[in-house]
Amino acid sequence: MKYAIICAAGPIEEVVDLAEYDQKDTVYIGVDRGAFYLLEKGIQPNEAVGDFDSVSEEQFAAIKSSVEIIHQANEEKDETDTELAVQRALTYEPDYIVLTGVTGGRLDHLQSALHLLYRMQSENRKVKFKIHNTTNDIRVMLPGVRRVKKDERYPYTSFFSFGPVVTGLTLTGFKYETVNETLEIGMTRFTSNETVADVCTISFRDGICLMVRSSDS
């Protein structure tokens, strides 16, 4: 399993512990101040991307002296820094792309990250995308069957329609199981379910489903 980790410039408290992704071939890409976050954690980024408007001169100097590949973008551009980083991550052909440091702080940045997650997952079906912070694991799911292992860090699991209506939603291994349900935008019925079995199954026929696994702490 090859990971590409994208660390963005959100509040440092939102950046997850990256030890679980630490493998020989893991790729790390820092987005703007996120590159400095990685260096502070003792992680050598493969690349740094962004306009670097959120770093001091001293921090940018540290990034330039430590990171071999730097893509400095113009402040006036159509793509966000995070989207540019995802485009770079895809060139490494990973199995998973994990975004951290994209939640907390500005809500427009969070919405931007969620919609980016949706579009990138829809366009790159062979790669699994997720947003991971200290209290949440967020994934966009396409039609089909997905199995999720129980994780004590995230006892609560919620499901939301993210665009088209989700049809045929069947949940097994959860406290509240469902069979062939419909999930529409605006519905809150599928919030705060709980995993019971060691492996839970989520399946549906049509639509796009956003799954959020959460902790209260």
N, C-alpha and C positions, 0 to 999 in steps of 0.2 A: 504494500500500500504506500504510494508516494504522495506526500503532502506538499502543498505550497501554502505557506502562511503569509497573510497580508496583515501587517500591523499598521493601523491608521493613527491619526493624530488626536483621537478623542481623549477624554480624561484618562489618565494613567490607571486610575482605579478600575476602569472597565476592561483593561487588557488582561486576558486570562493567563494563567500559568501555562506556559508552552511546553513544559517538560514532557507531556504525554505525546507530543508530536515529534519529539527529538529523535530522528533517525538519520542514518548516514546520508541518505539522499534527499532529506527535507530541504526545501527551498524557502528562504525567508526574504520577503520584500517589504521594506519600510516605506510608508507613505508620509512624506513631509516630516513632521516631528516624530512620527512613528518609527522612523529609522533611528532616531536618537534613543527612543524607548528601548529598542532591541539592543543597542550598544550598552545601555545601562544594565540590561539583564544579562550581559555577557554573551550575547548572540551576535555573530557576524552576519549582517545582511548580505545576500547575494546581489541585491540591487536596491537602490533608493529612487523613489519616483515622487514628483510633485513640483509645485512652484516654490515650496519651502518658505512660505510667508508666515509660518507659525513657529519658526525657530530663530534663536538669536544668532548673531554673527559667530559667537564662540561655538554654539551647537552645530551650525552649518560647517564650520571649519573641522570639527570632530568627525562629522559625517563624511566630508570630502577626503579626509586623511585615512578613513577606515574602510570605506565602501568603494570597491573597484568600479562598479557600473552605476552611474548616476544619470537619470533622465530628468533634466530640469525643464519643466514646462512653463509656458507663458501663463501669467495670471489670468489673462483674458482668453478663455478657451471654452469649447462646448462640453467637453467631458470633465467629470470630477477627477480629482487626483486618485481616488479609490478605483474608479473605472479604468484609468490608465494602468494602475497596478494590476488589476485583474487581467487586462489584455497581456501584460508582460508575463503574468503567472501562467497563462494558458500556453505560452511558447515552450514551457518546460514539460508539457504533457503529463500533468499530475493526475492522480486518481481523485484526490480531494483538494479543494481550495477552501481554506478557512480564513474568514475575516474577523479580526478582533480590533478593538479600539474604534469601532464605528457606531457605538451606541452611547447614550449618555450625552450630557451637554445639549447641543442644539437639536431640536426635534426635526428640523428640516433635513439635517444630515442623516438622522435615523431613517426617515422616510425615503430619502435618496438611496440609502444602503439596501433597504428592503426591496425597492423596485429594481435596483441593480441585480440583487440576488435572483429575483423573479425572471428578469430578462436573460441573464447569463445561464441560469439553469435551463430555461426553455430552449436556448440556442445551442447549448453544449450538453447534450443528454448523456454523454459518456463520462462526464465529470460530475462529482457530487460537490455541491456548494453548501456552506453553512456559515452563519454568524455565531460566534462564540464569545461570550463575556463571562464575568465572574459569577453570574447568577442565571444565565440563560443560554440555551442551545437552540438556535432558530434555523429551520430548514424549509425550503420550498420543495414540495413533492409533486411529481407528475403522475398521471394515471398508471395504475398497476398495483403491484404488491410490494410493500416495504416492511422489513422486519427490524425492530429496534430492541436492543438489549436493555434490560433494566439497569438504571444508573441511580445509585442512592443519593448522588449529588442533586438530582433533579426529580423530586417525587411527583411533581405536577406536570401534566401534559395537556396542552390546549390545541384545538384545531380551528382554523378559520379559512373561509373561502377567499382566495386572492385573485379575483377576476371572475372567470366563468364559474357557474354553479357547479359544485361538486356533487356528483350523483353516485349512488351505489356505495356509500361510505360504510365500511364494515370494520369494526375494531374488536380485536380479540386479545385477551391477556390483560385487559384493563379492568379497573373496578366497575366502570360503567361500560359494558359492551354494547355494540350496536350492530345491526344487520340491515344493509341496503337502505341507509338513510340518505337524505338530501341536506347539503350544507350550503346555505346562501349567504351572500354578503349581508352583514348586519345581524346575523344570528350569534347569540352568546351561549347557546345551549351546550356547546362542546368545549367550554372553558373549565380548566382545573380538574380534568380527569386524573386518575392515579394508576400507575403501573402496578400490577399484581404478579404476573408471571415473569419468569426470568427473560423470556423473549416475547415481545408483543408484536402483533401483526396489524398493519394498516393497509387497507386496499380500497380502491374506488375506480369507477369506470371512466368518468369524464371530469374536466375541470382542473383547477390548480389549487392545491391545499397548502396552507402555511401551518407548519407544526412548531409550537413553542414549548420547549421543556424548561421548567423553571424551578428555582429554589426560593424560599422565603428569606434566607439569610444573605 
